[in-house]
């Protein structure tokens, strides 16, 4: 049974109420305090303080300070007025139960709204990062295309220049050949004329024979002339062909463009995240950049009772690889030891999210995640949510007697709270 804290002192002004609550040697943390518009609760086992306030307060701006074994509350009133008493007088159990449940529901809705707002902000940041990455990749793609176009123009100019040089070379070679032919033809004509002048005209047979021989010599010469007019063989050359670079080795017609683009975007995003932490990771040793090594180091620190050191090791491992559920599960155990209950709930939920789909190989991890989250809920006195996690763990491992005993204790606590 809890020990009720009855001793307290308070004073007020038109705008605020100042409440001082002694702790009797107990150690309090912000997680032990729950405050809503008209309901205030301080739970430090075995001590318990509960108050239904006289009028609504501004729970957003109100503050609590733990100092010298006391908790000092500054509660700002929603409407300036002087209260007759600190708590609401003549309130029956049903009304107290209603106000208590209403306060818890409002706190859950507020936490849910904050979680949704964080989720939306995270999605916007992720979208902005993706757009920025796509812009950078588009600029890089454009730069590569410009370089290709410049290279293509350069090769085209060189090819045209080479063709022109070949044409000029052929024309230059043909000029001396024509001169040589002209020099050969001129002495032949002179010899022919000399022979015709020296010799006398014989009978018709000899003249026909000479004419035939002359015609034969002319046909041979003309054939040689035709052979000389053939163009020179082309010079050998090598033409370099540049192909479009591809990340994947398969041909474009055999690839899946949509899936490849998605993979490339994910790789670019992963590189961006890793590069953002390079400045902090440069001084680390090679083994300290291994998430598995960091996980083992965190486990050793946890076994030695160094929970803060274990959390730091798990934090660095999560930054290097945020897809390992055991990192979040082990860090949740550290947060439970350090009484960081909200963080323990968050890490257990993340581990359960990564432990999907549920298969026999991850049953033990899922049981641990449900138990640790249920324990954090119960320490926050959210027994209904804690019981749900313990029952989920029992569904996975129905033979676990320890979990069954803890679940039965939570049921008794819920029944006792409802009766009180």
Order of alpha helices (4+ residues) and beta strands (2+ residues): beta-beta-beta-beta-beta-beta-beta-beta-alpha-alpha-alpha-alpha-alpha-alpha-alpha-alpha-alpha-alpha-alpha
